[in-house]
Amino acid sequence: MATVVRAPAATDALDLIDGVVYADVFDSAATFAELKRYARVPVAAEEVRERLEDPAVVPLVRERRGLYCLVGREALLEGRAEAEERAQRLEQRALSVARWLRHVPFVRGLILTGSAAAGAAKRGSDVDLLVVVEDGRLSFVFAVLGSLSRLASRRLFCPNHYLSVGHLEVPRRDLYVAREVAQAKRLAGPADLAAANDWIADLLPNAFADSAPGTPLRGGGVLQRMLELPLRGRLGDRLELRLGRLALARLDAHHRLWGAGVPAEAIERLEAGAELRFHAQPTARSALDRYEERRAELAERLARQPT
């Protein structure tokens, strides 16, 4: 009979409450559903409730009205309801915008990301959109939607990530990206990020176990196909090449705001027509660094607990 090797008590406890730890990095409390969904170990809802009473977990987490935070961070419990209301308003705005943007030539999907998709938006949060694009027309769609966003105000919608249909598998595999994909909400089109990124189950084994996604809007119809006709073939290819230089210039300007050049991988993926992403690596790296610090602090706190 095989021997079951369990993680040390401290690691086991932290993996169970990882949803609370990660939420804390973004100054937010977590719901019970998020606690269960983002645990780093496979677990059922009833088991989560039972294990929240474990001696290794009790010193770490506080609960109030179905919300959870780390001990000493109880102030976060008060702001969650307001953050949820903001997220709901942003999601409704995103749906309204998606009804129009889905008809833009070569747009094949619109996905809400960021704090609005997470269900807890901070003040000043934008409607962050991931745009799925027909292969070979990434730069064209960026030029159109980027221009529309600037004209209409980036607060109305902010298309900051573009993926082509044939490249929905995200190359960077870490907890930050896993959470982004897991909490993303489809607004329009059939593109399914979760199905294309099954590696997420290794980091978040419960992320899609109980998910019941809503029905997204249909993609563009006859009008969209008519608008696309003159932009196919050589004319569209030449336009895509020229707009690719514009996209690279905008990407370079974005990264210069962080005091860095564009990563070689980002240039390669743009030139391949696979991805254009306006999320500077320092943002993700900073969040992951804070997350690791929280985990280390909590592990040390547990180590000091009497056995």
C-alpha positions in Angstrom: 0.0 0.0 0.0 1.4 3.4 -1.0 2.3 5.9 1.7 0.5 9.2 1.5 3.0 12.0 2.1 1.3 15.1 3.5 2.8 18.6 3.4 4.1 20.1 6.7 1.3 21.5 8.8 2.4 25.1 8.1 2.5 24.7 4.3 -0.8 22.8 4.4 -2.5 25.5 6.3 -1.1 28.3 4.0 -2.2 26.4 0.9 -5.7 26.1 2.3 -6.0 29.9 2.9 -4.0 31.0 -0.1 -7.0 32.9 -1.5 -7.0 35.1 1.6 -3.2 35.6 1.4 -3.4 36.6 -2.2 -6.4 38.9 -1.7 -4.4 40.6 1.1 -1.7 41.5 -1.3 -4.3 43.7 -3.1 -5.7 45.1 0.1 -8.9 43.1 -0.1 -10.8 40.6 2.0 -11.9 37.3 0.4 -15.3 35.6 0.2 -15.7 31.9 1.2 -16.2 31.0 -2.4 -12.9 32.6 -3.3 -11.2 30.9 -0.3 -12.3 27.6 -1.6 -11.7 28.3 -5.3 -8.2 29.6 -4.9 -6.9 27.1 -2.4 -3.6 25.6 -3.6 -4.8 22.1 -2.7 -7.8 20.1 -4.0 -10.5 20.6 -1.4 -14.3 20.5 -1.2 -16.4 23.3 0.4 -17.3 21.2 3.6 -13.7 20.3 4.1 -12.7 24.0 3.9 -15.2 24.8 6.6 -13.9 22.0 8.8 -10.3 22.9 8.3 -10.8 26.6 9.1 -11.2 25.3 12.7 -7.7 23.6 12.6 -5.3 24.9 15.3 -2.8 25.8 12.5 -5.4 28.0 10.7 -7.3 29.7 13.5 -4.3 32.0 14.4 -4.1 33.3 10.9 -7.6 34.2 9.7 -10.5 36.3 10.9 -14.1 35.9 9.6 -17.0 38.3 9.7 -20.3 37.9 7.8 -18.8 35.4 5.3 -15.7 37.5 4.6 -12.2 36.5 5.5 -9.0 38.4 6.1 -5.6 37.8 7.8 -5.4 38.5 11.5 -4.5 42.2 12.0 -6.1 43.2 8.7 -9.7 43.3 9.9 -10.2 46.8 8.3 -10.3 45.1 4.9 -13.6 43.5 5.9 -15.4 46.8 5.9 -14.4 47.8 2.3 -15.3 44.6 0.5 -19.0 45.4 -0.1 -18.1 48.8 -1.6 -15.5 47.1 -3.8 -18.0 44.6 -5.0 -20.5 47.3 -6.0 -17.8 49.1 -8.0 -16.9 45.8 -9.7 -20.6 45.2 -10.6 -20.9 48.7 -12.1 -17.7 48.2 -14.2 -18.9 44.8 -15.4 -22.2 46.4 -16.6 -20.2 49.1 -18.4 -18.0 46.4 -20.0 -21.0 44.5 -21.2 -22.5 47.7 -22.8 -19.1 48.4 -24.5 -18.8 44.8 -25.7 -22.1 45.0 -27.5 -20.4 47.5 -29.9 -16.8 46.4 -29.9 -17.7 42.8 -30.9 -18.5 44.2 -34.4 -15.0 45.7 -34.9 -13.3 43.9 -37.8 -11.3 40.9 -36.8 -12.3 41.0 -33.1 -13.2 37.4 -32.1 -13.6 37.7 -28.4 -13.8 40.2 -25.5 -12.9 39.2 -22.0 -13.1 41.3 -18.8 -10.0 41.1 -16.7 -8.5 42.9 -13.7 -10.2 43.9 -10.5 -13.6 44.3 -12.1 -13.5 40.6 -13.2 -12.2 39.6 -9.7 -15.3 41.1 -8.2 -13.5 43.6 -5.9 -12.6 46.8 -7.7 -10.6 49.6 -6.2 -11.5 53.3 -6.7 -10.3 54.5 -10.1 -10.3 51.0 -11.5 -10.7 50.7 -15.3 -12.6 48.3 -17.5 -9.6 46.2 -18.5 -10.3 44.1 -21.6 -8.4 41.2 -23.1 -9.2 41.1 -26.8 -9.1 37.9 -28.9 -8.2 38.7 -32.5 -8.2 36.7 -35.8 -4.8 35.4 -36.6 -2.7 37.9 -38.7 -4.6 41.0 -37.6 -3.3 41.7 -34.1 -1.8 45.1 -34.9 -4.9 46.3 -36.9 -7.3 45.6 -34.0 -4.9 47.2 -31.5 -4.8 50.4 -33.7 -8.6 50.5 -33.9 -9.4 49.8 -30.3 -6.5 51.7 -28.9 -7.6 54.8 -30.8 -11.3 54.3 -29.8 -10.2 54.0 -26.2 -8.2 57.2 -26.2 -11.0 59.1 -28.0 -13.8 57.8 -25.7 -11.7 58.0 -22.5 -9.7 55.0 -21.1 -12.1 55.0 -18.2 -14.8 53.8 -20.5 -12.8 50.8 -21.6 -9.1 49.9 -21.5 -8.0 47.2 -24.0 -4.6 46.3 -22.6 -4.1 42.7 -23.7 -4.5 41.2 -27.2 -4.2 37.5 -28.1 -4.7 35.9 -31.5 -7.1 33.0 -31.8 -4.3 30.6 -32.5 -2.3 31.6 -29.4 -4.6 31.6 -26.4 -2.2 29.6 -24.3 -0.4 32.2 -22.2 3.4 31.6 -22.2 4.1 33.0 -18.7 3.1 30.5 -16.1 2.9 31.9 -12.6 0.3 32.5 -9.9 -0.3 36.1 -11.1 -1.3 34.9 -14.6 -3.2 31.9 -13.3 -5.4 34.2 -11.1 -5.9 36.6 -14.1 -7.1 33.8 -16.3 -9.2 32.0 -13.6 -11.1 35.2 -12.7 -11.5 36.5 -16.3 -15.1 36.8 -17.5 -16.1 36.3 -21.2 -18.2 39.1 -22.5 -18.4 38.2 -26.2 -17.3 35.5 -28.5 -16.4 31.8 -28.0 -12.8 32.1 -27.0 -12.2 30.1 -23.8 -9.0 31.0 -22.0 -9.4 28.4 -19.3 -9.6 25.5 -21.8 -6.4 26.8 -23.5 -4.5 27.0 -20.3 -5.0 23.7 -18.5 -1.7 24.2 -16.7 -3.6 26.5 -14.3 -5.0 23.4 -12.5 -1.5 22.6 -11.3 -1.5 25.9 -9.3 -5.2 26.3 -8.6 -6.7 22.8 -8.6 -10.2 24.1 -7.6 -10.3 27.1 -9.9 -12.8 25.7 -12.4 -14.3 22.9 -10.4 -17.6 24.7 -9.6 -17.5 27.5 -12.2 -20.7 28.2 -14.0 -19.8 30.7 -16.7 -22.5 33.0 -18.0 -23.5 33.1 -21.7 -21.3 35.6 -23.5 -22.6 37.8 -26.3 -22.4 36.4 -29.8 -19.5 37.5 -31.9 -19.8 40.0 -34.8 -22.2 39.1 -37.6 -22.8 40.1 -41.2 -21.8 43.8 -40.7 -18.4 42.7 -39.3 -17.8 40.3 -42.2 -18.6 43.1 -44.7 -16.2 45.5 -43.0 -13.5 42.8 -43.1 -13.7 42.0 -46.8 -11.6 44.9 -48.1 -9.0 44.4 -45.3 -8.2 40.8 -46.2 -5.5 39.8 -48.7 -2.5 41.9 -49.6 -4.0 45.3 -48.6 -4.7 43.9 -45.1 -1.2 42.4 -44.9 0.5 45.6 -45.8 -1.6 47.5 -43.3 -0.9 45.0 -40.6 2.9 45.3 -41.2 2.7 49.1 -41.0 0.6 49.1 -37.9 2.9 46.5 -36.3 5.6 49.3 -36.2 3.1 51.5 -34.4 2.2 48.8 -31.9 5.9 48.2 -31.2 6.5 52.0 -30.7 3.5 52.1 -28.2 4.8 49.0 -26.4 8.3 50.6 -26.1 6.8 53.8 -24.7 4.8 51.8 -22.2 7.8 49.9 -20.9 9.9 53.1 -20.7 7.4 54.4 -18.1 8.8 51.6 -15.9 12.4 52.5 -16.8 13.0 49.4 -18.9 13.1 48.3 -22.5 10.6 45.9 -24.1 11.5 42.3 -23.2 12.7 40.3 -26.2 9.9 37.7 -25.7 7.3 40.5 -26.0 8.8 41.7 -29.3 8.9 38.2 -30.7 5.3 37.5 -29.8 4.2 40.8 -31.3 6.1 40.2 -34.5 4.6 36.6 -34.7 1.1 38.1 -34.4 0.6 36.1 -31.2 0.3 38.7 -28.3 0.4 42.3 -27.4 0.3 43.0 -23.7 0.4 46.3 -21.9 1.0 44.9 -18.4 4.6 45.7 -17.5 6.4 42.8 -15.9 7.3 44.9 -12.7 3.6 45.0 -11.8 3.3 41.3 -11.7 6.7 40.8 -10.1 5.9 43.3 -7.4 2.6 41.5 -6.6 4.3 38.1 -6.5 7.0 39.5 -4.3 4.5 40.8 -1.8 2.7 37.5 -1.9 5.8 35.5 -1.1 6.6 37.9 1.7 3.1 37.4 3.2 3.5 33.6 3.0 6.9 33.8 4.6 5.6 36.0 7.4 2.7 33.6 8.1 4.9 30.6 8.0 7.2 32.2 10.6 4.1 33.1 12.7 3.0 29.5 12.6 6.5 28.2 13.5 6.3 30.3 16.7 3.0 28.7 17.7 3.2 26.2 20.6 2.8 22.6 19.4 
